[in-house]
Amino acid sequence: MEVSSNTPAVVTGGASGLGEATARALAAKGAKVAIFDMNEEKGEAVAKDIGGIFCKVNVTSDEDVDAGFAKAREAHGQERILVNCAGIGNAIKTAKRDKQTGEISHFPLSAFDFVIQVNLVGTFRCIAKSAAGMMTLDPLSEDGDRGAIVNTASVAGEDGQIGQAAYSASKGGVIGMTLPIARDLMQEGIRVNTILPGIFNTPLMNAAPPQVKEALAASVPFPKRLGDPEEYAKLAMCMIETGYFNGEDVRLDGAIRMAPR
Ligand SMILES: NC(=O)c1ccc[n+]([C@@H]2O[C@H](COP(=O)([O-])OP(=O)(O)OC[C@H]3O[C@@H](n4cnc5c(N)ncnc54)[C@H](O)[C@@H]3O)[C@@H](O)[C@H]2O)c1
């Protein structure tokens, strides 16, 4: 599907990092972009900059997501593109012993559930509601292409590190559901693909001290640097625009395989 002038698109997590870069890449091709994010200040600023709209959406809320799609569709028409980038992480061991006191504790289940709700259920919520909307559209090509969906997992969905049980489970869920969702939607001409980013230079990473960033960069086989959000956006655009790209989970990681810690 060619992204052309006025193609309606929704990007979750579009206020920052990988989502922001993708929102900008879509807008550069003329797409009308609606940003779904909880960060109102940054989301409004990006939307203004790219001639799109901001919708204050928490992807864990059914009401928020419904209201976001209603607002986006009213402004731009039914979206043909959905890119899911909203996500969070935490780092807690499944069970641990305090080195000083010997006290034993375990991963609080509420913290585990929260990550699953945002990264996995939130992504599925947006996919299901967007796909139902896309199904009302006329096909664009002889193939019957109606729309394209891109999700964001993580290399941690395959090689999760110490403390990443919840994050890895959520991203592994996104990886695992890509093919069955593509199969669910195959007769409706809606393609679904997922990107597994390695370590990318986003605001999330900017919080880390320079020596930590240097060590992370050195751990990448080639090229020895963090990924550029624009490289993520390039792959997302390729997945959207290449009609034969469907049901795939693709690592974008400079050949990194994460060590236990
Ligand atoms: N940066 C990396 O190295 C990296 C690596 C692998 C995977 N990822 C994944 O890529 C995605 C984007 O990460 P990023 O690095 O751009 O992070 P980021 O923090 O820069 O951007 C994430 C955006 O998601 C929004 N968000 C968080 N929870 C939300 C919710 N419940 N509802 C709506 N919006 C919400 C935030 O406000 C933020 O604007 C995440 O899913 C992350 O897990 C990032």
The ligand as an SDF file (V2000), in Angstrom:
LIG
                    3D

 44 48  0  0  0  0  0  0  0  0999 V2000
   14.1940    2.1690   22.7840 N   0  0  0  0  0  0  0  0  0  0  0  0
   14.5420    0.8970   22.7210 C   0  0  0  0  0  0  0  0  0  0  0  0
   15.7140    0.5410   22.8010 O   0  0  0  0  0  0  0  0  0  0  0  0
   13.4900   -0.1870   22.5340 C   0  0  0  0  0  0  0  0  0  0  0  0
   13.9280   -1.4980   22.3290 C   0  0  0  0  0  0  0  0  0  0  0  0
   13.0000   -2.5090   22.1620 C   0  0  0  0  0  0  0  0  0  0  0  0
   11.6390   -2.2090   22.1720 C   0  0  0  0  0  0  0  0  0  0  0  0
   11.2510   -0.9370   22.3920 N   0  0  0  0  0  0  0  0  0  0  0  0
    9.7900   -0.7000   22.4100 C   0  0  0  0  0  0  0  0  0  0  0  0
    9.4830    0.3360   21.5010 O   0  0  0  0  0  0  0  0  0  0  0  0
    8.3320    1.0440   21.9400 C   0  0  0  0  0  0  0  0  0  0  0  0
    8.6470    2.5290   21.9440 C   0  0  0  0  0  0  0  0  0  0  0  0
    9.7130    2.7490   22.8290 O   0  0  0  0  0  0  0  0  0  0  0  0
   10.5520    4.1090   22.8470 P   0  0  0  0  0  0  0  0  0  0  0  0
   11.9690    3.7420   23.1160 O   0  0  0  0  0  0  0  0  0  0  0  0
   10.2110    4.9320   21.6690 O   0  0  0  0  0  0  0  0  0  0  0  0
    9.9900    4.7200   24.2140 O   0  0  0  0  0  0  0  0  0  0  0  0
    9.4750    6.1880   24.5800 P   0  0  0  0  0  0  0  0  0  0  0  0
    9.3180    6.1630   26.0720 O   0  0  0  0  0  0  0  0  0  0  0  0
   10.3630    7.2230   23.9600 O   0  0  0  0  0  0  0  0  0  0  0  0
    8.0420    6.2540   23.8880 O   0  0  0  0  0  0  0  0  0  0  0  0
    6.9600    5.4810   24.3220 C   0  0  0  0  0  0  0  0  0  0  0  0
    5.6980    6.3330   24.2720 C   0  0  0  0  0  0  0  0  0  0  0  0
    4.6060    5.5050   24.6920 O   0  0  0  0  0  0  0  0  0  0  0  0
    3.7540    6.2810   25.4990 C   0  0  0  0  0  0  0  0  0  0  0  0
    2.9790    5.4010   26.3860 N   0  0  0  0  0  0  0  0  0  0  0  0
    3.4430    4.6480   27.4280 C   0  0  0  0  0  0  0  0  0  0  0  0
    2.4160    4.0060   28.0190 N   0  0  0  0  0  0  0  0  0  0  0  0
    1.2920    4.3370   27.3190 C   0  0  0  0  0  0  0  0  0  0  0  0
   -0.0940    4.0040   27.4320 C   0  0  0  0  0  0  0  0  0  0  0  0
   -0.5240    3.1960   28.4020 N   0  0  0  0  0  0  0  0  0  0  0  0
   -0.9530    4.5280   26.5470 N   0  0  0  0  0  0  0  0  0  0  0  0
   -0.5210    5.3730   25.5730 C   0  0  0  0  0  0  0  0  0  0  0  0
    0.7520    5.7500   25.4220 N   0  0  0  0  0  0  0  0  0  0  0  0
    1.6580    5.2310   26.2840 C   0  0  0  0  0  0  0  0  0  0  0  0
    4.6960    7.1980   26.2850 C   0  0  0  0  0  0  0  0  0  0  0  0
    4.0080    8.3410   26.7940 O   0  0  0  0  0  0  0  0  0  0  0  0
    5.7400    7.5430   25.2310 C   0  0  0  0  0  0  0  0  0  0  0  0
    5.4070    8.7200   24.5190 O   0  0  0  0  0  0  0  0  0  0  0  0
    7.9770    0.4460   23.3120 C   0  0  0  0  0  0  0  0  0  0  0  0
    6.9560   -0.4980   23.1430 O   0  0  0  0  0  0  0  0  0  0  0  0
    9.2570   -0.2410   23.7590 C   0  0  0  0  0  0  0  0  0  0  0  0
    9.0060   -1.3310   24.6070 O   0  0  0  0  0  0  0  0  0  0  0  0
   12.1320    0.0850   22.5670 C   0  0  0  0  0  0  0  0  0  0  0  0
  1  2  1  0
  2  3  2  0
  2  4  1  0
  4  5  1  0
  4 44  2  0
  5  6  2  0
  6  7  1  0
  7  8  2  0
  8  9  1  0
  8 44  1  0
  9 10  1  0
  9 42  1  0
 10 11  1  0
 11 12  1  0
 11 40  1  0
 12 13  1  0
 13 14  1  0
 14 15  2  0
 14 16  1  0
 14 17  1  0
 17 18  1  0
 18 19  2  0
 18 20  1  0
 18 21  1  0
 21 22  1  0
 22 23  1  0
 23 24  1  0
 23 38  1  0
 24 25  1  0
 25 26  1  0
 25 36  1  0
 26 27  1  0
 26 35  1  0
 27 28  2  0
 28 29  1  0
 29 30  1  0
 29 35  2  0
 30 31  1  0
 30 32  2  0
 32 33  1  0
 33 34  2  0
 34 35  1  0
 36 37  1  0
 36 38  1  0
 38 39  1  0
 40 41  1  0
 40 42  1  0
 42 43  1  0
M  CHG  2   8   1  16  -1
M  END
$$$$
